[in-house]
Amino acid sequence: MSPEPAPTAISCAPRLVLTALPGLPLVQPGDDVAALVCEGLERAQITPVAGDVVVVTSKLLSRAEGRFVDLSAVVPSPRARELAAEVDKDPALVELVLRESLAISRATRGVLIVRHRLGFVSANAGIDASNAQPASRGENSGPFALLLPEDPDAGAAAVADRISAHFGLPLRCVGVVITDSHGRPFRQGTVGAAIGVAGLPPLWEQQGSSDLYGRTLEVTVTALADQVAAAADLVAGQGAEGRPVVHVRGLRFPPRQQVSASQLQRPLEQDLYA
């Protein structure tokens, strides 16, 4: 039987099925995240097919890359100390935020929002103190913080390519999304957002299609990778659930060899709140 031709357009089935992969270990520096994902798919008895998406929390990549920082060893700069007093945060944490950032977007008591070196805007440069404990530590070390991965797009591509090779699939026909939890300036709470993408088109451009009444859509663009990230974030959880990888089935899309989560970022010249 000849393989089904790749779809030429993006679509979504009436039902999406999201499954957290069971039995994943607590990732440590040097672990092979792509291999762990493939083992998790087999453990869940899931054989990936074209159009599936695997969603991986950024924390897995960060832990594997050893992106732990001992806050007690960080020496804050004068600027970090000044800003820490303004926002009422640990000067060592503020120093890390400044190192990971291109610019400060907003700073007020209890809030430090920056443009991350990867281009997106987030609180505290995405630096996390929850579940940030390395496997081993010195007696007098810590507390620890965990930085975001160095290159989430490259991490997504490595996982996507390993899935293709492991299961004998065409390159990048299974999408991979690396996620982080982001707040929104005019909404309460956080949602999952895509900070790394491979295979899956980050944006679903629907200009030219029609609505129910035949009217042509002129400006409709859906943040597809962010929508997938937000859906998977519900399944993955934020605390002690231990479900950092989620398999998503129900989408169809033409595989993209060259994509980046940066396509989701509004250009700086279009940012009305910069």
C-alpha positions in Angstrom: 0.0 0.0 0.0 1.4 3.4 -1.0 1.7 6.0 1.8 -1.1 8.5 2.2 -0.1 11.8 0.5 0.8 14.6 2.8 -2.1 17.1 3.4 -1.8 20.4 1.6 -3.8 22.3 4.2 -4.2 22.5 7.9 -7.3 21.0 9.5 -8.6 19.8 12.9 -10.9 16.8 13.5 -14.1 17.3 15.5 -12.2 15.6 18.4 -8.7 16.0 19.7 -7.2 13.2 21.8 -4.5 14.2 24.3 -2.5 11.6 26.2 0.1 12.2 28.8 3.0 9.7 28.3 3.4 7.5 31.4 6.5 6.5 33.3 8.9 9.3 32.3 11.7 9.6 34.8 12.8 12.8 36.4 15.2 14.1 33.8 18.8 14.8 34.8 21.6 16.7 33.0 22.9 14.7 30.1 19.7 12.6 29.6 18.5 12.0 26.0 15.1 13.7 25.9 14.3 12.4 22.4 15.0 8.8 23.4 12.9 9.2 26.5 10.0 10.5 24.4 10.2 7.6 22.0 10.3 5.1 25.0 7.3 6.9 26.5 5.3 6.6 23.2 6.0 2.9 23.2 5.1 2.5 26.8 1.8 4.2 26.1 1.3 1.9 23.1 1.1 4.9 20.8 2.4 4.5 17.3 2.8 8.0 15.9 1.2 8.8 12.5 1.5 11.9 10.3 -0.4 14.8 11.8 0.3 13.8 15.4 2.0 16.4 17.7 4.2 15.6 20.7 4.2 18.4 23.3 7.2 18.6 25.7 7.5 21.0 28.6 10.5 23.2 28.4 11.6 22.1 31.9 12.6 18.6 30.4 15.0 20.2 28.0 16.3 22.6 30.6 17.0 19.8 33.1 18.7 17.7 30.4 20.8 20.7 29.4 21.8 21.3 33.0 20.3 24.8 33.1 20.3 24.9 36.9 21.7 27.9 38.7 22.6 28.0 42.3 21.2 31.3 43.4 23.5 31.4 46.4 26.5 31.6 44.0 25.0 34.5 41.9 26.6 37.9 42.5 24.1 40.6 41.7 25.2 43.7 39.8 24.4 47.1 41.1 21.6 47.4 38.5 20.1 44.1 39.7 20.2 45.2 43.3 18.5 48.5 42.4 15.8 46.8 40.3 15.3 44.1 43.0 14.5 46.8 45.6 12.0 48.3 43.1 10.2 45.1 42.4 10.7 43.4 45.8 12.5 40.3 44.5 15.7 38.4 45.3 18.6 40.3 43.8 20.2 37.1 42.6 17.0 36.1 40.7 16.8 39.6 39.2 20.5 39.3 38.1 19.6 36.1 36.2 16.6 37.7 34.7 18.7 40.5 33.3 21.3 38.1 31.9 18.5 36.2 30.1 16.8 39.3 28.8 17.1 41.8 25.9 15.0 44.6 27.6 12.7 45.3 30.5 9.0 45.7 29.4 7.4 46.4 32.8 8.7 46.6 36.4 6.6 47.3 39.4 6.3 45.8 42.9 6.1 42.1 42.6 6.2 42.1 38.8 9.2 42.0 36.4 8.3 41.5 32.8 11.0 41.3 30.2 11.7 40.6 26.5 13.6 37.3 26.7 16.7 36.7 24.6 14.6 34.4 22.5 12.3 37.3 21.6 9.1 36.7 23.5 7.8 38.7 26.5 7.4 36.9 29.8 7.6 37.3 33.5 11.0 36.7 35.1 12.5 35.6 31.7 10.7 32.3 32.2 13.1 31.4 35.1 11.5 28.8 37.4 12.1 27.9 41.0 9.5 25.1 41.1 10.7 21.5 40.5 14.2 23.1 39.9 16.2 20.8 42.2 19.1 19.0 40.5 19.8 15.4 41.4 22.8 16.1 43.5 23.9 19.3 45.3 26.5 20.4 47.7 25.7 20.6 51.4 25.7 24.4 51.4 24.3 25.0 48.0 20.9 26.3 46.8 18.2 27.3 46.5 18.2 26.7 42.7 16.6 28.3 39.7 16.1 26.7 36.3 16.7 28.7 33.1 14.8 28.1 29.9 16.5 25.9 27.2 19.3 27.4 25.2 17.5 26.8 21.8 14.0 25.3 22.1 13.5 25.2 18.3 16.6 23.0 18.0 15.4 20.8 20.9 12.0 20.4 19.2 13.8 19.5 15.9 15.9 16.9 17.6 12.9 15.2 19.2 10.9 15.3 15.9 13.7 13.8 13.9 14.3 11.0 16.5 10.5 10.1 16.4 10.7 10.0 12.5 13.7 7.7 12.6 12.5 5.5 15.5 9.1 4.8 14.0 10.1 4.9 10.3 8.1 8.0 9.4 8.7 10.8 6.9 10.9 13.6 8.3 8.9 16.1 10.4 5.5 14.6 9.6 5.0 14.5 13.4 5.1 17.9 15.0 6.9 18.8 18.2 6.1 21.8 20.4 8.2 22.9 23.4 6.1 24.8 25.9 6.4 27.2 28.7 3.7 28.8 30.9 3.0 32.5 30.0 0.8 35.1 31.5 -1.2 37.6 29.4 -1.2 41.4 30.1 -5.0 41.7 30.2 -6.0 38.3 31.5 -5.5 36.5 34.8 -3.6 33.3 35.0 -1.1 31.5 32.8 -1.5 29.4 29.7 0.8 27.1 27.9 2.7 28.8 25.0 5.0 27.5 22.3 8.6 28.5 22.7 10.0 25.9 20.3 8.4 24.2 17.2 9.4 21.6 14.7 7.3 20.1 11.8 4.0 21.8 12.8 3.2 25.2 11.2 3.3 27.7 14.0 0.6 29.8 12.4 -2.6 28.7 10.6 -3.2 31.4 8.0 -6.9 31.2 7.0 -7.2 34.2 4.8 -9.1 33.3 1.6 -11.3 30.7 3.2 -15.0 31.3 3.8 -17.2 31.6 6.9 -20.7 30.0 7.3 -22.2 32.7 5.1 -19.7 32.6 2.3 -17.8 35.7 3.4 -14.1 35.5 2.7 -11.9 35.7 5.7 -9.4 38.5 5.2 -7.2 38.7 8.4 -7.8 35.4 10.3 -4.5 33.9 11.5 -4.6 31.3 14.3 -1.6 30.7 16.6 -1.8 26.9 16.0 1.3 26.0 18.0 0.1 28.1 21.0 -3.3 26.5 20.9 -1.7 23.0 20.9 0.5 24.1 23.8 -2.4 25.5 25.8 -4.4 22.3 25.4 -1.5 20.1 26.4 -0.8 22.3 29.4 -4.1 21.2 30.9 -3.1 17.6 30.7 0.6 18.1 31.8 -0.4 20.1 34.9 1.8 22.6 36.8 2.7 20.9 40.1 3.4 17.3 41.1 1.5 15.6 38.3 4.7 14.4 36.6 3.2 14.5 33.1 5.7 16.6 31.1 5.1 15.0 27.6 1.7 14.9 25.9 0.7 13.2 22.6 -1.9 15.0 20.6 -3.9 13.4 17.8 -6.6 14.9 15.5 -4.7 17.5 13.5 -3.6 17.4 9.9 -1.0 19.7 8.5 1.6 19.8 5.7 5.0 19.0 7.4 7.3 22.0 7.5 11.0 21.5 7.5 11.9 25.1 8.5 9.8 26.6 11.2 10.5 28.5 14.4 8.5 29.6 17.4 9.8 33.1 16.6 7.1 33.2 13.9 4.6 33.6 16.7 6.2 36.7 18.0 4.8 40.1 17.0 7.5 42.2 15.4 8.8 44.9 17.8 7.6 47.7 15.5 4.1 46.3 15.8 4.1 45.9 19.5 1.8 48.6 20.9 2.8 47.9 24.5 6.6 47.8 24.1 
